[in-house]
Amino acid sequence: MKRRVQTKREKLLKLARQARGTVDTVVTMIESEAYCPDIIQQADSVIGLLRSLEKELLAGHLDTCLMRRMRENKGDAIRELMKVYDLSH
């Protein structure tokens, strides 16, 4: 299981770093007055990367943290799940 957690962590870091790099690209493009549709395309790429990151985080949380919490305190787990749901919408 520890290897699985490490693999998940690596995937999350990869997505986060890709998003950060793409944001840096957007900033550079704006500074250099690049063509607007090109900037928009890069901005959309950042959004897609962040959505992927969010999905991976949520899946990992549901698989580990929330399951543990369900066993310990079902009411708290349900409130937490609703909070996560509200954040994602």
N, C-alpha and C positions, 0 to 999 in steps of 0.2 A: 504494500500500500504506500509506503514511503516513496518509492520510485514513481508511482502514479502521481502523487502530490508534487513531486519535483518536476515531472513532465508538464503538469498543468501550470505550475509556476513559470516554467520556461516559456510556455505558449503565451501566457498573460504578459510576461515581460517583452516578448517579441512584438506582440500587438501594440503594447504601449509605446515601445521605442519606435515602431513604424509610424504611429500616429504623431509622436513628437517630431520625428524627422520631417513628416509631411507638413506639419504646422510651420516648422522652420522654413520649408520651401515656400509656403503661402506667404509668409512674412517677407521673404526675399523677393518674391514675385511682385508683391504690392510695392515694396521699396523701389524696385526697378521699373515700375509702371508697366508690367507685363499685360498682355491682352486679357481683358476681363473674363471671357469664356474659359481661358486656360486656368485662371485663378479659381474660378468657380469649380472647374473639374477637380482641381487639387483639394479644394475645400470639401467637395463631396466625398473624396477619397478619405479625408480625415474623419468625416462623419461615419462612413462605412466601417472604418477601422475601430472607432470608438463603440459603435453598435456591436461589432463582433466581440470586442473586449467585454462589454457589458453582459452579453449572452454567456460568455465563458465564465465570468465571475459568478453570475447567477446560477448557472448549472453546477459549478463547484460548491457554491454555498448550499444549494438544495441537497446535494449529494452527501455533504459532510456535516457542516455546522447545524443546518436546520434539522436534519434527522436526529442528531444528538440532542438538540433542544426539545424535539418532540417527545423523546423518551423522558426527559427531565421535567419539562413543564409545557404541556400541550397548549395552554392558554397563551403563554408568552410566545411560543412558536407561531401560533396563528397570527398574533398581533404583528410579529416581525415579518411574516410573509405578506401581510396586507401592506405594511410600510414599504417593503421592497416593490410590491406590485404598484403602489401609488407612485413611487419614484420612477418607475419605468414607463409611466403613461403621462 
